Amino acid sequence: MPILIKRVYETPDQQDGYRVLIDRLWPRGMKKEDARIDEWVKEIAPSNELRKWYSHEPAKWEEFKRRYFKELEGQKETVEQLGRKASQATITFLFSSKETRLNNAVALKEYIEMNFKP
């Protein structure tokens, strides 16, 4: 299941495959034509309340994932759609955060790899 993760501000590449923006808000300063996204799935992003609570504080990472995974349980159809796409071809989750290791794209990838069985 080839799921890649990339900042939306990085240069698009053919190896990205199907490019999916998974943030609730459009990235600041990014023109839609420059982003070259195939799909924007904002409903899969963490709720505004969770995003603000987490605030990319590393000490909150495990609790953020637990809460986000609980939110994802209510998005089963969308998760399954992303999982099916990933089982058929390379998919890249795009995010805008400056935090590259502990962000919603990393958590979503983990959740899909743990829970989606093609």
Protein Blocks (a to p, Z undefined) as FASTA:
>chain_A
ZZddddfkbccdfklmpaddfbfbdcehiafklnopabdcfklpccfklmmmnnopaklm
mmmmmmmmmmmmmmmmmmmmmmmmmmmmccddddfbfblklcfklmmmmmmmmmmcZZ
